[in-house]
Amino acid sequence: MDVRELAVPDSYVLDLVPHGDLRGRFTEWYRADVLAAATGHPLPLAQANHSVSARGVLRGVHFALVPPGQAKYVYCPAGRVLDVVVDVRVGSPTFGVHDSVLLDSEQPRAVYLAEGLGHAFVSLAEGSSVTYLVSTGYSPGREFGVHPLDPALDLPWPADVDFELSAKDQAAPTLEQARDQGLLPTMEQCLARYAELRAAGG
């Protein structure tokens, strides 16, 4: 399992190693020790989510208030999605920067994003499945979004897809509006949270 940091600090892509024969295939899609070695602390596992999306379904850009925030470990066991991480931490040197990873079932990869980062994906196939582990449970009063089609973000969505968004995502503010409304986590809050996790894990 190879791990490398993305253009957004505190997010990583993990290249997984499938083992297959005539019977099928086996993949270790999550290794706690490998992820902890990259991030400096274990992933506190509070909830596991699974979504199935038609082609064109666009989910995000979602994030949670820090503390505690919500770290995510994302894997696509079936289908094909373009997964995007956005730095929405006010005060971060890479504020507004994004990176993307193609997740599919043929060349398996996983993406980890730390607390305070924004997450989105678009399904590129019918019935794409996305499974993700999260560090905190769902808390609607602490979870927000930025519009995934915000022109200022210029996210790398494919031009040949007709997007389908939820009503909540359609009504989400732009990144600038979210910052002006005080909805975004700060880099200071996130660094304090990361230090707390490292101390607890050490």
C-alpha positions in Angstrom: 0.0 0.0 0.0 1.6 3.2 -1.2 0.7 6.5 0.5 1.3 10.0 -0.8 0.1 13.5 0.2 -2.1 15.4 -2.1 -1.8 19.1 -3.1 -4.0 19.9 -0.2 -2.0 19.4 3.0 -3.3 16.8 5.5 -5.0 14.8 2.7 -3.6 11.6 1.2 -4.2 9.1 -1.6 -3.5 5.4 -0.9 -2.8 3.1 -3.8 -4.1 -0.3 -2.8 -2.8 -3.7 -3.9 -5.5 -6.1 -5.2 -4.8 -9.8 -5.2 -6.7 -11.8 -7.7 -7.0 -15.2 -9.4 -9.7 -17.1 -11.4 -12.0 -17.0 -8.3 -12.0 -13.1 -8.1 -10.1 -10.5 -6.2 -9.2 -9.5 -2.6 -8.1 -6.1 -1.5 -7.1 -4.7 1.9 -8.9 -1.4 1.5 -8.1 0.0 5.0 -5.0 -0.5 7.2 -5.1 1.4 10.5 -1.3 1.2 10.9 -0.5 2.5 7.4 -2.8 5.5 7.8 -1.6 6.3 11.3 2.0 6.3 10.0 1.1 8.9 7.4 -1.0 11.1 9.6 0.8 10.8 12.9 -2.3 9.4 14.8 -4.9 6.7 14.5 -8.2 7.4 12.8 -10.9 7.6 15.5 -13.6 5.5 13.9 -17.1 6.6 14.9 -19.3 5.7 11.8 -19.1 4.0 8.5 -21.2 5.3 5.6 -22.1 3.8 2.2 -23.7 5.6 -0.8 -24.8 4.5 -4.2 -25.1 7.1 -6.9 -26.3 7.3 -10.5 -24.0 8.7 -13.1 -23.9 12.5 -12.8 -24.8 12.6 -9.1 -22.5 15.3 -7.5 -22.2 15.3 -3.7 -20.4 18.1 -1.8 -18.4 20.2 -1.1 -19.1 19.0 2.5 -17.2 19.8 5.8 -17.8 19.9 9.5 -17.0 22.5 12.1 -13.8 22.1 14.1 -13.6 21.0 16.8 -14.1 18.1 16.5 -14.5 18.2 12.7 -14.8 15.0 10.7 -12.0 13.2 9.1 -12.9 10.8 6.2 -11.4 7.7 4.6 -13.0 7.2 1.2 -13.1 4.1 -1.0 -15.0 3.1 -4.1 -15.7 -0.7 -4.2 -17.8 -0.6 -7.3 -18.3 1.9 -10.2 -16.2 5.0 -10.8 -16.1 8.4 -9.1 -13.9 11.5 -9.3 -13.1 12.4 -5.7 -12.2 16.0 -4.8 -10.6 17.5 -1.7 -10.8 21.3 -1.1 -8.9 23.3 1.5 -11.6 25.4 3.2 -9.5 26.2 6.3 -9.4 30.0 6.7 -5.8 31.1 7.2 -4.3 28.0 5.5 -1.5 28.8 3.0 -3.4 26.6 0.5 -6.9 28.0 1.2 -9.1 27.4 -1.8 -6.7 24.8 -3.3 -8.1 21.5 -4.5 -6.9 18.1 -5.6 -8.7 15.2 -7.2 -8.3 11.4 -7.4 -10.1 9.0 -9.7 -11.5 6.2 -7.5 -12.8 3.0 -9.2 -13.0 -0.7 -8.7 -10.3 -1.6 -11.3 -7.3 0.2 -9.9 -8.3 0.5 -6.3 -7.3 3.6 -4.3 -8.5 5.3 -1.2 -8.5 9.0 -0.1 -8.0 10.3 3.4 -8.8 13.9 4.4 -8.3 15.4 7.8 -10.7 17.4 9.9 -11.5 20.8 8.4 -11.1 19.9 4.7 -14.0 19.9 2.2 -15.0 16.8 0.3 -17.0 16.2 -2.9 -17.3 13.6 -5.5 -19.2 13.0 -8.8 -20.3 9.6 -10.0 -19.0 8.7 -13.5 -20.9 5.4 -13.8 -24.3 4.1 -13.0 -24.6 2.7 -9.5 -21.2 3.9 -8.2 -20.7 2.8 -4.6 -18.7 4.9 -2.1 -17.9 3.6 1.3 -16.3 5.9 3.9 -15.1 5.7 7.4 -15.5 8.9 9.5 -14.0 10.1 12.8 -17.3 11.5 14.2 -20.9 10.7 13.9 -23.4 12.7 11.8 -24.3 16.0 13.5 -26.5 18.1 11.2 -26.0 21.3 13.2 -22.3 21.2 12.7 -22.1 20.1 9.0 -22.0 22.6 6.1 -21.2 22.8 2.5 -19.8 25.0 -0.3 -21.4 25.0 -3.7 -19.5 22.4 -5.8 -20.0 24.5 -9.0 -18.6 27.7 -7.4 -16.7 29.3 -10.4 -14.0 30.6 -8.0 -13.1 27.0 -6.9 -12.9 25.8 -10.6 -13.1 22.2 -9.6 -12.2 19.7 -12.3 -15.6 18.3 -13.0 -16.0 16.5 -16.4 -17.7 18.5 -19.1 -19.6 15.5 -20.5 -21.7 14.8 -17.4 -25.1 16.3 -16.5 -24.9 17.0 -12.8 -27.6 16.1 -10.3 -27.3 17.9 -6.9 -29.4 17.7 -3.8 -31.5 20.7 -2.8 -29.1 21.3 0.1 -26.0 21.4 -2.2 -27.8 23.6 -4.7 -28.5 26.1 -2.0 -24.9 26.0 -0.6 -23.0 29.3 -0.6 -19.8 30.0 -2.6 -16.5 29.7 -0.8 -16.3 33.5 -0.4 -19.9 33.7 1.0 -19.2 30.9 3.4 -16.1 32.7 4.7 -18.0 36.0 5.0 -20.7 34.2 7.0 -18.2 32.6 9.4 -19.1 29.1 8.4 -15.6 27.8 7.6 -13.2 26.3 10.1 -9.9 28.1 10.7 -6.4 26.7 10.2 -5.7 27.5 13.9 -8.7 25.4 15.0 -7.6 22.5 12.7 -3.9 22.6 13.8 -5.0 22.5 17.5 -7.3 19.5 16.7 -4.5 17.6 14.8 -2.1 18.2 17.8 -4.8 16.9 20.1 -5.2 13.7 18.0 -1.4 13.1 17.9 -1.1 13.6 21.6 -4.0 11.1 22.3 -2.6 8.6 19.8 0.9 8.8 21.0 
